[in-house]
Each structure stands twice: as structure tokens, then as C-alpha cells.
């Protein structure tokens, strides 16, 4: 009887240790996910800040040249950036692993914005100045 009781206590203690190890692993995964999300948000905020500077630079240049076509492109860029900002804000408010689902939308919005900024920059470079018209 003593052996049986001792065996039950020993097995119970081992299983309790396994449960604790699983809880610690779950906590580590949650911490890692939170850090991954924070790092991603930081990167995207940096990218959006850089793109915003390029948009403002284009806006300043178009204001000086009064180029209506490029001004329209800058307004569209500002709308695209606002959309990317909104998606990033939604990602920031997400919890758990839900942020990974939103990440695809943020990545697409930022990639589309980068492409549009490059296109507008090239359009501005190739457009004639008012003096040349």
C-alpha cells in the first residue's frame, strides 16, 4: 500500500511539473508574439513616416510648379497613406494572433503606397515645368 501511495504521489508530482512547463512555454510564446507584433508595428511606422516625407516633398515641389496632374497624384497618395495608417491602427488594437491576419492587409497597403510614391515621383520628374509649356 505504501508503494502504491508513493507511486501515485511521484507520478502526480511529475505530471504537475509537466503542466507547469507547458504553462511556461505558453507564456513564452505569447511574449514572443507580442514582441514580434511590436517590432512589426515599429518597422511599418518607420516605413510610413519615410513615405510621408516623400509625399510632402512631392507636394512641396508640385505647389511650386503648379502642376495639376501631379497635385492630383499627391492627393491620391495622401489618401492611400491614410488608409495604410488606419490598417496599422487596427493591427495595433488587435489581440493575440489576430494581428497576423491583419498583417497581410497592412503589407499590401504599404507596398501599394510605395509603388504609388515611386510612380508619382517618376511622373513628376518627366512632367514639363510651366515655363517649358
The 8 nearest C-alpha neighbors of each residue, nearest first, counted from 0:
[[1, 3, 2, 4, 5, 6, 7, 8],
 [2, 0, 4, 3, 5, 6, 7, 8],
 [3, 1, 5, 0, 4, 6, 7, 8],
 [2, 4, 6, 0, 5, 1, 7, 8],
 [5, 3, 1, 7, 6, 2, 0, 8],
 [4, 6, 2, 8, 3, 7, 1, 9],
 [7, 5, 3, 9, 4, 8, 2, 10],
 [6, 8, 4, 10, 9, 5, 11, 3],
 [7, 9, 11, 5, 6, 10, 12, 4],
 [8, 10, 6, 12, 11, 7, 5, 13],
 [11, 9, 13, 7, 12, 8, 6, 14],
 [12, 10, 8, 14, 9, 13, 7, 15],
 [11, 13, 15, 9, 10, 14, 8, 16],
 [14, 12, 16, 10, 15, 11, 9, 17],
 [15, 13, 17, 11, 16, 12, 10, 18],
 [14, 16, 18, 12, 13, 17, 11, 19],
 [15, 17, 19, 13, 14, 18, 20, 12],
 [18, 16, 14, 20, 19, 15, 21, 13],
 [17, 19, 15, 21, 16, 20, 22, 14],
 [18, 20, 16, 22, 17, 21, 23, 15],
 [21, 19, 17, 23, 18, 22, 24, 16],
 [22, 20, 24, 18, 23, 19, 25, 17],
 [23, 21, 19, 25, 24, 20, 26, 18],
 [22, 24, 20, 26, 21, 25, 19, 27],
 [25, 23, 21, 27, 26, 22, 20, 28],
 [24, 26, 22, 28, 27, 23, 21, 29],
 [25, 27, 23, 29, 24, 28, 30, 22],
 [28, 26, 24, 30, 25, 29, 31, 23],
 [29, 27, 31, 25, 30, 26, 32, 24],
 [30, 28, 32, 26, 31, 27, 33, 25],
 [29, 31, 27, 33, 28, 32, 26, 34],
 [30, 32, 28, 34, 29, 33, 27, 35],
 [33, 31, 35, 29, 34, 30, 28, 36],
 [32, 34, 36, 30, 31, 35, 29, 37],
 [35, 33, 37, 31, 36, 32, 38, 30],
 [36, 34, 32, 38, 33, 37, 31, 39],
 [35, 37, 39, 33, 34, 38, 32, 40],
 [38, 36, 34, 40, 39, 35, 33, 41],
 [37, 39, 41, 35, 36, 40, 34, 42],
 [40, 38, 36, 42, 41, 37, 35, 43],
 [39, 41, 37, 43, 42, 38, 44, 36],
 [40, 42, 38, 44, 39, 43, 37, 45],
 [43, 41, 45, 39, 40, 44, 46, 38],
 [42, 44, 46, 40, 45, 41, 47, 39],
 [45, 43, 47, 41, 46, 42, 40, 48],
 [44, 46, 48, 42, 43, 47, 41, 49],
 [47, 45, 43, 49, 44, 48, 50, 42],
 [48, 46, 50, 44, 49, 45, 51, 43],
 [49, 47, 51, 45, 50, 46, 44, 52],
 [50, 48, 46, 52, 47, 51, 45, 53],
 [49, 51, 47, 53, 52, 48, 54, 46],
 [50, 52, 54, 48, 53, 49, 47, 55],
 [51, 53, 55, 49, 50, 54, 56, 48],
 [54, 52, 56, 50, 51, 55, 57, 49],
 [53, 55, 51, 57, 56, 52, 58, 50],
 [54, 56, 58, 52, 57, 53, 59, 51],
 [57, 55, 53, 59, 58, 54, 52, 60],
 [58, 56, 60, 54, 55, 59, 61, 53],
 [57, 59, 55, 61, 56, 60, 62, 54],
 [58, 60, 56, 62, 57, 61, 55, 63],
 [61, 59, 57, 63, 58, 62, 56, 64],
 [60, 62, 64, 58, 63, 59, 65, 66],
 [63, 61, 65, 59, 60, 64, 58, 66],
 [62, 64, 60, 61, 65, 59, 66, 58],
 [65, 63, 61, 66, 62, 60, 128, 129],
 [64, 66, 62, 61, 63, 67, 129, 70],
 [65, 67, 64, 61, 69, 68, 70, 62],
 [68, 66, 70, 69, 65, 71, 61, 72],
 [69, 67, 71, 70, 66, 72, 73, 123],
 [68, 70, 72, 71, 67, 66, 73, 123],
 [69, 71, 67, 73, 72, 68, 61, 66],
 [72, 70, 74, 68, 69, 73, 67, 75],
 [71, 73, 69, 75, 70, 74, 76, 119],
 [74, 72, 76, 70, 75, 71, 58, 69],
 [75, 73, 77, 71, 76, 72, 70, 78],
 [74, 76, 78, 72, 73, 77, 79, 71],
 [77, 75, 73, 79, 74, 78, 80, 72],
 [76, 78, 80, 74, 75, 79, 81, 73],
 [79, 77, 75, 81, 76, 80, 82, 74],
 [80, 78, 76, 82, 81, 77, 112, 75],
 [79, 81, 83, 77, 82, 78, 84, 76],
 [80, 82, 84, 78, 79, 83, 77, 85],
 [81, 83, 79, 85, 80, 84, 78, 86],
 [84, 82, 80, 86, 108, 85, 81, 87],
 [85, 83, 81, 87, 82, 86, 80, 88],
 [86, 84, 88, 82, 87, 83, 81, 89],
 [87, 85, 89, 83, 88, 84, 105, 90],
 [86, 88, 90, 84, 89, 85, 105, 91],
 [87, 89, 91, 85, 90, 86, 84, 92],
 [90, 88, 86, 92, 91, 87, 85, 93],
 [91, 89, 87, 93, 98, 88, 92, 101],
 [92, 90, 88, 89, 93, 87, 40, 98],
 [91, 93, 89, 90, 88, 94, 98, 87],
 [94, 92, 90, 98, 91, 97, 89, 95],
 [95, 93, 97, 96, 98, 92, 91, 90],
 [94, 96, 97, 98, 93, 29, 32, 33],
 [95, 97, 98, 99, 94, 32, 100, 93],
 [98, 96, 99, 100, 95, 94, 93, 101],
 [97, 99, 101, 90, 93, 96, 100, 102],
 [98, 100, 102, 97, 101, 96, 103, 36],
 [99, 101, 98, 102, 97, 103, 96, 104],
 [102, 100, 98, 99, 104, 103, 90, 105],
 [101, 103, 99, 105, 104, 100, 106, 98],
 [104, 102, 106, 105, 101, 107, 100, 99],
 [105, 103, 107, 101, 102, 106, 108, 86],
 [104, 106, 102, 108, 107, 103, 86, 109],
 [107, 105, 103, 109, 104, 108, 102, 110],
 [106, 108, 110, 104, 105, 109, 111, 103],
 [107, 109, 105, 111, 83, 106, 110, 104],
 [108, 110, 112, 106, 111, 107, 105, 113],
 [111, 109, 107, 113, 112, 108, 106, 114],
 [112, 110, 114, 108, 109, 113, 107, 115],
 [111, 113, 109, 115, 110, 114, 116, 108],
 [114, 112, 110, 116, 115, 111, 109, 117],
 [115, 113, 111, 117, 112, 116, 118, 110],
 [114, 116, 118, 112, 117, 113, 119, 111],
 [117, 115, 119, 113, 118, 114, 120, 112],
 [116, 118, 120, 114, 115, 119, 121, 113],
 [119, 117, 115, 121, 116, 120, 122, 114],
 [120, 118, 122, 116, 121, 117, 115, 123],
 [121, 119, 117, 123, 122, 118, 116, 124],
 [120, 122, 124, 118, 123, 119, 117, 125],
 [123, 121, 119, 125, 120, 124, 126, 118],
 [122, 124, 120, 126, 121, 125, 119, 69],
 [123, 125, 121, 122, 126, 120, 127, 119],
 [124, 126, 122, 123, 121, 127, 120, 128],
 [127, 125, 123, 124, 122, 128, 66, 69],
 [128, 126, 131, 125, 129, 132, 130, 124],
 [127, 129, 131, 130, 64, 126, 132, 66],
 [130, 128, 132, 131, 64, 127, 65, 66],
 [131, 129, 128, 132, 127, 64, 65, 66],
 [130, 132, 128, 129, 127, 126, 64, 66],
 [131, 129, 130, 128, 127, 126, 66, 64]]
